[in-house]
Amino acid sequence: MGLDIVELFMAVEDGFGIYIPDAEAQEATTVGKLHQLVFSKVSKENRDVCLTSVAFYRARKALMYVSGVPKQQIGPSTSLERLIPQQDRATSWAAMEAVHTLLMPKLKKDLVSRRVEFPNGVRSVGELAERIVALNRNRLIAEYRGWTSDDVWKTLCQVIIHQTGVELNQITPEARLVDDLGID
């Protein structure tokens, strides 16, 4: 196996928290075979847990901490502007990340006005929860519900894209890692 393919398998191992022996890696010649291999090695508890709900409750706890607002007043449609005023936004955002220990979307900083704005598309607590899931999907899946075949596929595609730069439409179960995707 060439260096690129070794790096891909190392990234897959890191991304899923698994170990793939060399003999098994050599058999995974297509994306579909690699998917089957990874899926066979990850936790498949598949508890019925909504990841957005998990992210919402963790974000709400963090918002309660930074804003002092009781949980009964923080729902999915609650405006972040109401909970985190402009003057405290950067500090509160960092404190929230520390409290719930999940990655947060980056705030936008306007260099001219010196205002700190919420990320695009994140105006409510519910929208924040959805963005937190997007940034922490692998971790939340591992912590709360185990992996589904679809979770493994989506994550594997992202690892391949990140490692190789190939386009998503090139990644199919039949795509050969070396011949079709150019990973040597």
Backbone as a ProteinNet text record, in pm:
[ID]
protein_1_A
[PRIMARY]
MGLDIVELFMAVEDGFGIYIPDAEAQEATTVGKLHQLVFSKVSKENRDVCLTSVAFYRARKALMYVSGVPKQQIGPSTSLERLIPQQDRATSWAAMEAVHTLLMPKLKKDLVSRRVEFPNGVRSVGELAERIVALNRNRLIAEYRGWTSDDVWKTLCQVIIHQTGVELNQITPEARLVDDLGID
[TERTIARY]
84.8	0	87.9	46.3	120.2	91.9	167.2	156.1	18	-41.4	-173.9	-279.4	-276.7	-378.1	-354.2	-229.2	-198.6	-250.4	-228.9	-279.6	-431.9	-497.4	-643	-689	-628	-669.1	-640.9	-532.7	-504	-610.4	-652.8	-757.3	-890.1	-919	-1041.8	-1035.6	-921.6	-906.3	-927.1	-865.9	-881	-1024.9	-1086.8	-1222.1	-1326.6	-1303	-1400.6	-1353.5	-1230	-1178.4	-1164.7	-1117.2	-1102.9	-961	-929.9	-801.3	-830.8	-761.1	-776.6	-642.3	-632.5	-507.8	-475.8	-347	-302.7	-370.2	-385.7	-446.3	-589.9	-664.7	-802.5	-804.7	-710.9	-703.6	-678.5	-594.3	-563.2	-684.3	-779	-900.4	-1003.1	-991.7	-1087.3	-1045.3	-1073.8	-1029	-1128.1	-1252.9	-1354.8	-1407.2	-1475.4	-1534.7	-1640.1	-1714.7	-1816.2	-1755.6	-1644.8	-1578.2	-1520.1	-1466.7	-1414.6	-1528.6	-1641.8	-1759.7	-1801.1	-1809.7	-1848.3	-1748.5	-1620.5	-1516.7	-1530.7	-1545.9	-1559.1	-1685.3	-1796.2	-1923.1	-1913.8	-1836.4	-1822	-1744.4	-1670.7	-1583.8	-1637.9	-1740.1	-1789.3	-1907.2	-1933.1	-2046	-2176	-2266	-2392.9	-2510.5	-2499.4	-2606.6	-2737.9	-2730	-2844.8	-2961.8	-2932.1	-3039.2	-3119.2	-3243.6	-3332.7	-3312.8	-3206.4	-3171.8	-3164.7	-3230.3	-3224.1	-3103.7	-3007.8	-2885.9	-2913	-3011.7	-3045.2	-3099.4	-3176.8	-3225.9	-3110.5	-3018.5	-2901.5	-2825.9	-2802.2	-2729.5	-2809.3	-2941.7	-3024.4	-3010.4	-3024.2	-3018.4	-2880.8	-2777.2	-2642.9	-2622.1	-2672.9	-2661.9	-2744.7	-2863.3	-2947.5	-2878.7	-2816.9	-2744	-2633.3	-2561.4	-2454.3	-2510.9	-2623.6	-2686.5	-2736.6	-2788.7	-2831.8	-2711.7	-2598.4	-2476.9	-2429.6	-2427.3	-2371.2	-2470.5	-2601	-2700	-2775.4	-2777.8	-2855.9	-3005.3	-3046.7	-3188.5	-3229.8	-3343.7	-3386.9	-3425	-3412.5	-3433.8	-3574.5	-3673.1	-3810.7	-3825.9	-3733.4	-3741.1	-3651.2	-3591.5	-3503.8	-3558.3	-3614.9	-3667.7	-3598.5	-3632.1	-3567.5	-3585.3	-3697.3	-3720.7	-3670.4	-3612.2	-3562.3	-3447.9	-3454.2	-3352.7	-3221.8	-3113.6	-2982.1	-2948.4	-2996.6	-2972.5	-3023.1	-3136.2	-3195.4	-3111.9	-3048.1	-2973.3	-2828.3	-2769.7	-2627.8	-2612.5	-2609.7	-2598.4	-2464.3	-2463.2	-2346.6	-2220.1	-2228.6	-2108.7	-2045.3	-2122.6	-2070.5	-2054.3	-2082	-2097	-1972.4	-1857.9	-1736.8	-1701.2	-1707.1	-1674.2	-1776.3	-1903.4	-2009.7	-2002.3	-1971.6	-1962.8	-1851.4	-1737.1	-1624.8	-1660.6	-1730	-1771.2	-1870.3	-1959.7	-2055.2	-1983.1	-1884.7	-1809.3	-1740.1	-1689	-1621.8	-1721.4	-1840.7	-1941.1	-1993.5	-2032.1	-2090.2	-1989.1	-1865.1	-1751.9	-1772	-1855	-1872.3	-1822.8	-1780.3	-1738.5	-1857.9	-1832.3	-1935.1	-1904.3	-2007.2	-1978.4	-1907.4	-1824.6	-1745.5	-1832.4	-1812	-1876.6	-1814.8	-1888.8	-1836.5	-1797.9	-1681.6	-1634.7	-1622.1	-1698	-1692.1	-1580.8	-1474.8	-1358.5	-1387.7	-1482.3	-1514.8	-1598.2	-1708.2	-1797.7	-1755.6	-1665.2	-1618.5	-1729.5	-1836.7	-1946.3	-1913.4	-1957.9	-1944.6	-2084.2	-2097.9	-2228.7	-2233.7	-2355.4	-2374.7	-2344.8	-2310.1	-2282.4	-2405.9	-2384.1	-2494.9	-2588.5	-2717.1	-2816.1	-2834.4	-2770.3	-2782.7	-2837.3	-2967.8	-3032.4	-3107.8	-3143.4	-3220.4	-3143	-3190.5	-3126.5	-3139.2	-3252.7	-3271.7	-3174.4	-3153.9	-3057.5	-2915.6	-2886.8	-2756.2	-2738.4	-2842.5	-2835.2	-2808.2	-2875.1	-2852.8	-2709.2	-2652.7	-2514.6	-2417.7	-2448.1	-2362.3	-2359.7	-2474	-2477	-2388.8	-2399	-2319.1	-2169.7	-2129	-1986.6	-1937.3	-2028.7	-1990.5	-2057.7	-2105	-2184.5	-2114.3	-1989.5	-1919.3	-1913.7	-1878.9	-1868.2	-2003.4	-2107.3	-2240.7	-2291.8	-2268.3	-2309.5	-2240.7	-2110.1	-2035.2	-2081.9	-2110.8	-2151.4	-2293.8	-2384.2	-2525.1	-2601.5	-2564.4	-2652	-2582.8	-2454.3	-2388.4	-2403.5	-2341.6	-2335.8	-2438.8	-2504.4	-2585.3	-2500	-2543	-2470.9	-2464.8	-2574	-2577.7	-2481.2	-2473.6	-2377.9	-2235.5	-2203.3	-2068.9	-2041.3	-2138.8	-2119.9	-2092.6	-2177.1	-2162.1	-2027.1	-1988.8	-1862.4	-1744.5	-1752.8	-1646.8	-1629.2	-1738.8	-1730.2	-1657.9	-1689.5	-1624.1	-1474.6	-1437.7	-1295.5	-1223.9	-1285.3	-1224	-1208.9	-1311.6	-1305.2	-1194.7	-1190	-1090.2	-948.1	-928.5	-794	-748.2	-842.6	-802.1	-844	-946.6	-995.7	-1087.7	-1125.8	-1219	-1356.9	-1437.9	-1574	-1666.2	-1769.9	-1865.2	-1928.2	-1957.3	-2022.8	-1933.4	-1804	-1712.3	-1713.4	-1765.5	-1761	-1888.2	-1872.5	-1982.7	-1933.2	-2024.4	-1978.7	-1888.4	-1911.5	-1832.9	-1699.1	-1681	-1558.3	-1436.6	-1338.9	-1216	-1123.9	-1066	-984.9	-867.4	-798.7	-680.4	-718	-790	-815.2	-913.8	-1021.1	-1124.3	-1101.2	-1053.9	-1035.7	-891.9	-800.9	-663.2	-582.6	-624.3	-550.4	-447.7	-319.3	-217.8	-141.6
-119.3	0	123.7	224.6	349.6	438.9	547.4	639.4	701.6	743.3	806.1	712.9	587.4	493.5	461	455.5	433.5	550.9	671.9	790.5	790.3	745.6	736.7	639.1	521.3	422.6	472.3	544.9	602.5	705.8	786.7	886.3	817.6	708.2	631.3	574	517.4	463.7	572.9	689.2	801.1	850.4	863.2	916.1	829.1	699.5	607.3	545.2	571.7	513.4	362.5	314.2	169.9	138.4	8.7	-37.7	-129.4	-107.5	-191.4	-258.3	-389.3	-459.8	-451.7	-457	-445.4	-546.7	-669.7	-774.1	-737.4	-681.4	-640.1	-516.6	-426	-304.8	-341.9	-441.4	-481	-539.4	-594.6	-650.6	-542.2	-426.2	-316.4	-235.7	-288.9	-226.8	-126	-131.3	-35.4	41.2	150.6	228.2	143.5	64.2	-22.6	-125.2	-185.5	-283.6	-216.2	-95.1	-20.4	15.4	53.7	84.8	-37.8	-153.4	-276.2	-309.2	-292	-319.2	-227.6	-98.6	-2.5	-31.8	-54.1	-79.8	-204.8	-302.6	-424.5	-400.2	-289	-262.8	-158.4	-82	24.2	-24.9	48.1	17.7	40.9	-57.6	-46.9	-57.6	7.4	-1.6	51.6	161	222	248.6	305.2	348.9	456.8	467.2	564.5	701.5	771.2	900.9	1002.5	1115.2	1225.1	1312.2	1319.8	1395.1	1544.1	1595.9	1737.5	1766.7	1674.3	1692.8	1691.5	1600.2	1593.9	1726.8	1776.1	1903.2	2018.7	2017.4	2123.9	2126.5	2011.6	2008.5	2050.1	2010.7	2053.1	2202.3	2253.3	2397.5	2476.1	2424.9	2495.6	2503.1	2394.3	2395	2501	2507.2	2606.4	2748.3	2766.7	2898.6	2941.2	2847.3	2877.8	2926.6	2861.5	2896.6	3037.8	3070.4	3200.8	3315.8	3284.8	3393.8	3408.2	3301.9	3305.7	3289.8	3263.2	3245.7	3102.5	3084.7	2948.7	2864.8	2733.6	2644.3	2653.4	2685.8	2696.3	2809.1	2901.9	3015.4	2998.8	2881.7	2856.4	2738.2	2766.6	2663.7	2670.6	2579.2	2579.4	2710.3	2778.1	2901.7	3026.9	3010.7	3125.5	3192.2	3322.5	3400.4	3402.4	3375.8	3383.3	3527.8	3620.6	3763.1	3801.2	3744.6	3773.1	3714	3601.3	3531.1	3576.1	3614.8	3651.7	3789.6	3893.6	4029.9	4052.6	4149.1	4183.3	4200.9	4275	4307.5	4184.3	4078.1	3957.6	3839.6	3859.6	3748.2	3660.4	3717.4	3635.7	3557	3620.4	3553.2	3445.1	3476.4	3379.5	3259.8	3284.8	3177.4	3079.2	3132.9	3047.6	2970	3035.4	2967.8	2855.3	2876.9	2772.3	2649.1	2672.5	2560.8	2481.7	2552.1	2485.1	2406.8	2460.2	2395.4	2267.4	2273.3	2152.1	2067.4	2111.5	2036.9	1990.2	2058.8	2029.9	2149.7	2124.1	2233.9	2323.3	2452.6	2552	2613.2	2656.5	2728.9	2859.9	2904.3	3025.7	3150.8	3243.1	3373.5	3453.3	3548.4	3636.6	3768.5	3818.3	3945.3	4047	4155.3	4263.9	4358.2	4365.4	4446.5	4595.7	4638.9	4781.2	4824.4	4755.8	4794.8	4735.1	4637.8	4565.9	4485.2	4459.7	4378.8	4230.8	4153.2	4008.5	3953.4	3887	3837.6	3685.6	3634.7	3490.5	3438.6	3311.3	3254.8	3264.1	3264.4	3265.6	3148.3	3176.6	3071.2	3027.2	3094.1	3056.6	3176.9	3180.2	3290.2	3242.5	3114	3058.8	2944.9	2903.9	2792.4	2664.1	2644.4	2526.3	2522.4	2638.4	2644.8	2620	2668.9	2642.2	2492.5	2426.8	2282.3	2206	2245.3	2177.8	2195.7	2314.3	2340.4	2262.5	2253	2176.6	2030.2	1975.1	1836.4	1823	1917.6	1910.7	1910.5	1986	1996	1880.2	1810.6	1708.4	1573.8	1552.1	1431.7	1302.8	1285.7	1160.8	1138	1240.3	1228.1	1198.4	1268.4	1246.8	1106.9	1060.6	925.2	824.1	839.1	745.4	749.2	868.6	883.1	838.1	862.3	848	737.7	699.3	602.1	492.6	497.8	399.7	438.8	363.8	396.6	317.6	384.1	314.4	301.6	217.9	201.5	335.5	411.2	541.3	640.2	640	725.6	695	565.3	523.7	569.6	551.9	591.9	742	823.4	969	1013.8	957.8	995.5	948.4	826.8	774	862.1	904.2	994.7	1122.9	1179.2	1303.6	1282.4	1168.8	1138.8	1128.1	1058.6	1042.3	1177.6	1260.1	1392.2	1475.4	1474	1553	1505.4	1375.6	1321.1	1332.4	1322.5	1311.1	1428.4	1500.7	1610.4	1567.7	1439.4	1396	1454.5	1462.1	1513.7	1404.6	1446	1351.4	1262.3	1318.1	1237.8	1127.1	1131.3	1025	906.8	930	826.2	743.3	621.6	525.7	395.8	308.3	180.2	102	118.1	43.4	109.9	235.3	308.2	239.8	208.3	146.3	255	231.3	332.7	375.6	281.1	313.2	353.8	268.9	290.8	404.1	415.4	515.3	647.2	638.5	760.6	810.9	732.8	777.6	780.8	702.2	696.4	584.6	619.2	513.2	487.9
0	0	0	-79.4	-86.3	33.4	41.5	153.9	165.1	51.8	54.7	113.6	72.2	120.7	268.2	309.2	451.1	533.4	483.5	553.7	559.7	452.8	453.1	561.5	567	667.2	809.1	827.4	959.9	996.3	899.5	925.3	956.3	887.5	914.7	1057	1092.8	1229.5	1333.9	1312.3	1406.3	1410.3	1294.7	1286.9	1354.1	1353.9	1412	1543.8	1582.5	1705.8	1698.3	1583.9	1562.3	1517.2	1510.9	1458.1	1340.1	1228.3	1109.9	1081.4	1104	1073.1	923.1	890.4	751.4	659.3	706.4	622.8	586.1	679.8	652.6	561.5	582.1	500.4	353.8	329.2	192.2	120.2	196.1	136.1	102.7	164.6	144.3	22	-94.3	-219.9	-276.2	-230.1	-274.9	-153.6	-181.3	-71.9	-0.9	-75.9	-15.6	78.5	37.5	125	248.2	231.6	345.9	441.3	386.4	467.9	548.4	484.1	554.3	665.2	637.7	735.9	856.9	831.5	941.3	1021.6	952.7	1021.4	1109.5	1067	1147.3	1276	1282.1	1396.7	1495	1456.1	1543.9	1627	1734.3	1821.5	1745.6	1755.2	1684.8	1781.3	1897	1995.9	1940.2	1866	1800.2	1894.7	2008.1	2097.1	2026.6	2061.3	1996.7	2059.4	2016.2	2071.9	1959.3	1978.7	1882.3	1916.2	1826.4	1853.2	1867.3	1796	1809	1948.1	2002.9	2140.4	2239.8	2221.1	2308.8	2302.9	2181.7	2166.2	2226.2	2209.6	2266.9	2419.4	2483.4	2630.2	2682	2611	2652.9	2629.3	2517.2	2490.8	2592.1	2624.3	2722.2	2857.9	2899.2	3026.7	3024.2	2914.5	2901.7	2898.9	2830	2825.2	2962.8	3040	3176.7	3257.7	3238.4	3311	3276.8	3147.2	3107.7	3119.1	3111.9	3111	3242.2	3322.2	3445.5	3422.8	3299.2	3266.9	3302.1	3370	3407.1	3285.2	3299	3184.7	3128.4	3209.2	3160.9	3058.8	3056.5	2964.1	2841.5	2828.3	2713.6	2635	2519.4	2430.5	2296	2205.1	2074	1996.5	2014.7	1939.1	2011.3	2129.6	2204.4	2128.7	2119.2	2049.1	2128.1	2059.7	2123.5	2160.8	2081.8	2107.4	2247.2	2285.7	2417	2530.8	2503.8	2608.8	2621	2507.1	2507.3	2444.3	2525.9	2471.1	2401.7	2312.9	2232.7	2316.7	2425.9	2504.1	2570.9	2592.7	2659	2563.8	2437.4	2345	2332.5	2306.5	2285	2409.9	2525.1	2650.7	2682.7	2666.3	2694.7	2601.3	2474.3	2375	2413.6	2452.1	2494.3	2620.8	2713.1	2837.3	2807.6	2712.7	2674.6	2620.9	2537	2479.9	2590.3	2689.5	2801.1	2886.8	2905.1	2990.1	2926.5	2799.2	2739.5	2663.7	2656.3	2600.3	2455.7	2381.3	2239.3	2159	2036	1949.6	1920.4	1918.8	1888.1	1752	1678.1	1553.9	1586.4	1496.1	1519.2	1507	1599.9	1592.2	1478.3	1424.5	1320.4	1386.6	1351.8	1407.7	1296	1307.5	1210.9	1254	1175	1211.5	1210.6	1128.8	1120.9	1241.4	1264.4	1374.5	1508.8	1502.9	1621.8	1690	1616	1668.9	1652.5	1747.8	1742.1	1713.5	1599.2	1555.3	1563.3	1574.4	1571.1	1430.9	1418.8	1285.5	1194.8	1064.9	969.6	996.9	996.6	1016.3	1159.4	1254	1395.2	1471.2	1486	1557.3	1680.6	1684.5	1796.3	1861.8	1976.6	2048.6	1965.9	1899.5	1815.1	1698	1634.9	1524.3	1574.6	1694.9	1755.2	1779	1829.3	1854.5	1725.2	1617	1488.3	1440.7	1457.9	1416.8	1506.3	1634.8	1725.8	1683.4	1643.9	1594.8	1471.5	1378.9	1256.2	1287.6	1386.7	1421.8	1508.3	1573.6	1671.6	1646.9	1525	1495.6	1538.6	1500.9	1533.3	1683.7	1755.6	1900.3	1964.5	1921.5	1977.9	1946.8	1825.3	1788.7	1879.2	1894.3	1977.1	2122.4	2173.9	2313.9	2341.5	2248.2	2281.2	2212	2091.9	2028.9	1950.1	1935.3	1850.4	1704.5	1617.3	1475.7	1396.4	1302.4	1203	1077.3	986.1	859.8	785.7	789.1	722.8	788.4	923.1	994.3	949.7	941.4	901.2	758	669.1	529.2	518.8	583.7	574.8	631.2	742.5	804.7	720.5	669.2	583.4	459.7	400.4	283.7	320.8	436.9	478.8	503.5	560	581.7	446.9	352.8	220.6	151.9	157.6	95.8	160.2	292.1	364.5	332.4	326.5	303.9	159.7	64.7	-75.2	-162.5	-121.3	-202.8	-315.7	-321	-425.4	-398.1	-501.6	-489.9	-436.3	-363.7	-305.5	-411.5	-529.5	-633.3	-688.8	-660.1	-703.7	-606.4	-486.5	-383	-388.7	-438.9	-446.2	-384.5	-346.3	-290.7	-385.8	-515.6	-615.5	-646.9	-608	-642.7	-581.2	-666.6	-620	-566	-450	-383.4	-471.1	-532.4	-610.2	-752.5	-822.7	-965.3	-991.9	-914.2	-941.9	-868	-744	-664.6	-666.7	-724.4	-739.6	-611.1	-513.6	-386.6	-399.8	-392.3	-407.8	-280.6
[MASK]
++++++++++++++++++++++++++++++++++++++++++++++++++++++++++++++++++++++++++++++++++++++++++++++++++++++++++++++++++++++++++++++++++++++++++++++++++++++++++++++++++++++++++++++++++++++++

